[in-house]
């Protein structure tokens, strides 16, 4: 056996080299394979980022659509074409005045808050110069001229939702729920002073609220 090995050293060496070459080829990753893996990894990362950006854009578009709800505003007073106009949630008084054909020369611009946001079903009354204006038309979100020009939208106690009531000063979830319960039990508020009949709403709280509420 030893003699045979001695006589075939060259063949054994060649066979060993061939085996080692095969092992190295299959077990050690080539530079090309590493490069391909890196490229594939980069593509996967780019695709993931692209999907994430698409989802974010869809979410933003949905949010914008929800925010831009269509609403109706009753524009009265010193405008060229009084009437009910369609607007988008977040629109300003200036937008509605433009829709109504603009102001008349007799409009008292000093009493108008052009930047005030409008709300659904509100009455927007544009006063004339020298007029002690009052709005008699009611409805949810109606705004008397004296309050509209100061940028205050009155909360209607008879139509406001619980979340709208919570926007009032000093009214949290518990007081808002109490107002809703009182309204369901006793019917419509006949006057704003009736609010003090609700437990937890005394004269001090009412003083803070009376400039922000209505029953019309």
C-alpha positions as CSV (number, residue, x, y, z in Angstrom):
1,X,0.0,0.0,0.0
2,X,2.8,2.4,1.0
3,X,4.6,1.5,-2.2
4,X,1.4,2.3,-4.2
5,X,1.0,5.6,-2.5
6,X,4.6,6.5,-3.2
7,X,4.1,5.6,-6.9
8,X,1.0,7.7,-7.2
9,X,1.8,10.8,-5.3
10,X,1.2,13.0,-8.3
11,X,-2.3,11.6,-9.0
12,X,-3.2,12.0,-5.3
13,X,-2.1,15.6,-5.3
14,X,-4.1,16.4,-8.4
15,X,-7.2,14.7,-6.9
16,X,-6.8,16.6,-3.7
17,X,-6.5,19.9,-5.5
18,X,-9.6,19.1,-7.6
19,X,-11.7,18.3,-4.4
20,X,-10.5,21.5,-2.7
21,X,-11.4,23.5,-5.7
22,X,-14.9,22.1,-5.8
23,X,-15.4,22.7,-2.1
24,X,-14.2,26.3,-2.3
25,X,-16.4,27.0,-5.3
26,X,-19.6,25.8,-3.7
27,X,-18.9,26.8,-0.1
28,X,-17.2,30.2,-0.4
29,X,-19.6,33.0,-1.7
30,X,-18.3,34.7,-4.7
31,X,-18.0,38.5,-5.1
32,X,-20.7,38.3,-7.8
33,X,-23.1,36.5,-5.5
34,X,-22.5,39.0,-2.7
35,X,-23.1,41.9,-5.2
36,X,-26.3,40.3,-6.3
37,X,-27.5,39.9,-2.8
38,X,-26.7,43.5,-2.0
39,X,-28.6,44.7,-5.1
40,X,-31.6,42.5,-4.2
41,X,-31.5,43.9,-0.6
42,X,-31.4,47.5,-1.9
43,X,-34.4,46.8,-4.2
44,X,-36.4,45.3,-1.4
45,X,-35.6,48.4,0.8
46,X,-36.6,50.8,-2.1
47,X,-39.9,48.9,-2.6
48,X,-40.7,48.9,1.1
49,X,-40.1,52.7,1.2
50,X,-42.2,53.2,-1.9
51,X,-45.1,51.2,-0.4
52,X,-44.8,53.1,2.9
53,X,-44.9,56.5,1.0
54,X,-47.9,55.4,-1.0
55,X,-49.8,54.4,2.2
56,X,-48.9,57.8,3.8
57,X,-50.1,59.7,0.7
58,X,-53.4,57.7,0.7
59,X,-53.9,58.5,4.4
60,X,-53.2,62.2,3.9
61,X,-55.6,62.3,0.9
62,X,-58.3,60.6,3.0
63,X,-57.7,63.1,5.8
64,X,-58.1,66.0,3.5
65,X,-61.3,64.6,2.0
66,X,-62.7,64.1,5.5
67,X,-61.8,67.6,6.6
68,X,-63.3,69.3,3.5
69,X,-66.9,68.4,4.2
70,X,-69.5,70.3,2.2
71,X,-71.7,72.7,4.3
72,X,-74.5,75.2,3.7
73,X,-74.4,78.8,4.9
74,X,-77.3,81.4,4.8
75,X,-75.7,84.7,3.8
76,X,-77.9,87.8,4.6
77,X,-77.5,91.6,4.9
78,X,-75.4,94.0,2.9
79,X,-74.2,91.6,0.1
80,X,-75.0,91.8,-3.6
81,X,-76.8,88.5,-3.7
82,X,-78.1,87.2,-0.4
83,X,-79.0,83.5,-0.3
84,X,-77.9,80.0,0.8
85,X,-74.5,79.0,-0.4
86,X,-72.5,75.8,-0.4
87,X,-69.0,76.0,1.1
88,X,-66.3,73.7,2.4
89,X,-65.6,73.0,6.0
90,X,-62.8,75.4,7.0
91,X,-63.9,78.2,4.6
92,X,-63.8,81.8,5.8
93,X,-66.3,84.6,5.9
94,X,-64.4,86.2,3.0
95,X,-65.1,83.1,0.8
96,X,-68.8,83.4,1.4
97,X,-68.9,87.1,0.8
98,X,-67.2,86.5,-2.6
99,X,-69.8,83.8,-3.4
100,X,-72.6,86.2,-2.6
101,X,-71.3,88.7,-5.1
102,X,-69.3,90.9,-2.7
103,X,-70.2,93.6,-0.3
104,X,-72.5,96.5,-0.9
105,X,-71.2,100.0,-0.5
106,X,-73.3,100.4,2.6
107,X,-71.7,97.4,4.3
108,X,-70.0,98.2,7.6
109,X,-66.6,96.5,6.9
110,X,-65.2,97.6,10.3
111,X,-67.6,95.1,12.0
112,X,-66.8,92.1,9.8
113,X,-64.3,89.5,10.8
114,X,-63.3,88.3,7.3
115,X,-61.0,85.6,8.6
116,X,-63.6,83.8,10.8
117,X,-64.3,80.2,9.8
118,X,-67.9,79.4,8.9
119,X,-69.8,76.3,10.2
120,X,-72.6,74.3,8.8
121,X,-76.2,75.7,8.9
122,X,-75.0,79.1,10.2
123,X,-76.5,82.5,9.4
124,X,-73.9,85.0,8.3
125,X,-75.3,88.5,8.6
126,X,-73.4,91.4,7.1
127,X,-74.4,94.7,8.9
128,X,-74.9,98.0,7.2
129,X,-73.2,101.2,8.3
130,X,-74.9,102.6,11.3
131,X,-77.1,99.5,11.8
132,X,-77.6,98.0,15.2
133,X,-77.9,94.6,13.6
134,X,-79.7,91.6,15.1
135,X,-80.3,88.2,13.5
136,X,-83.8,86.8,14.1
137,X,-83.4,83.7,11.9
138,X,-82.6,80.6,13.9
139,X,-81.0,77.3,13.2
140,X,-78.0,75.3,14.3
141,X,-74.9,77.4,14.3
142,X,-76.7,80.7,13.7
143,X,-74.6,83.7,14.4
144,X,-76.1,87.1,15.3
145,X,-74.2,90.0,13.6
146,X,-73.0,91.4,16.9
147,X,-71.2,88.1,17.6
148,X,-70.2,87.2,14.1
149,X,-68.2,90.4,13.7
150,X,-66.3,89.5,16.9
151,X,-65.6,86.0,15.6
152,X,-67.8,84.1,18.1
153,X,-70.0,81.3,16.9
154,X,-72.7,80.7,19.4
155,X,-73.4,77.1,20.5
156,X,-77.1,76.3,20.2
157,X,-78.1,74.4,23.4
158,X,-81.0,72.7,21.6
159,X,-79.1,71.3,18.7
160,X,-75.4,71.1,19.7
161,X,-73.7,67.7,20.0
162,X,-71.9,66.6,23.1
163,X,-68.5,67.4,21.4
164,X,-69.7,70.9,20.5
165,X,-70.8,71.5,24.0
166,X,-67.3,70.6,25.3
167,X,-65.9,73.5,23.3
168,X,-67.6,75.9,25.7
169,X,-65.5,77.4,28.5
170,X,-65.8,75.4,31.7
171,X,-67.7,72.5,30.1
172,X,-66.0,69.1,30.2
173,X,-67.4,65.7,29.3
174,X,-69.4,65.4,32.5
175,X,-71.2,68.8,32.1
176,X,-71.7,68.2,28.4
177,X,-73.3,64.8,29.2
178,X,-75.5,66.4,31.9
179,X,-76.7,69.1,29.4
180,X,-77.6,66.4,26.8
181,X,-79.4,64.3,29.5
182,X,-81.4,67.4,30.6
183,X,-82.4,68.2,27.0
184,X,-83.5,64.6,26.4
185,X,-85.6,64.6,29.6
186,X,-87.1,68.1,29.6
187,X,-87.2,68.9,25.9
188,X,-85.9,72.1,24.3
189,X,-84.3,74.9,26.4
190,X,-86.7,77.9,26.4
191,X,-83.9,80.3,27.4
192,X,-80.2,80.2,28.2
193,X,-80.9,80.9,32.0
194,X,-82.5,77.4,32.1
195,X,-79.0,76.0,31.9
196,X,-78.5,76.9,35.7
197,X,-81.2,74.2,36.5
198,X,-78.6,71.6,35.7
199,X,-76.6,70.3,38.7
200,X,-73.0,71.6,38.6
201,X,-73.8,74.7,36.6
202,X,-74.2,77.7,38.9
203,X,-74.1,81.4,38.4
204,X,-70.4,81.6,38.1
205,X,-70.3,79.0,35.4
206,X,-73.3,80.6,33.6
207,X,-71.5,83.9,33.5
208,X,-68.7,82.3,31.6
209,X,-71.1,80.6,29.2
210,X,-73.8,83.1,28.5
211,X,-71.8,85.0,25.8
212,X,-71.2,81.7,23.9
213,X,-74.6,80.0,23.9
214,X,-78.1,80.4,22.3
215,X,-81.4,78.6,22.2
216,X,-82.6,79.7,18.8
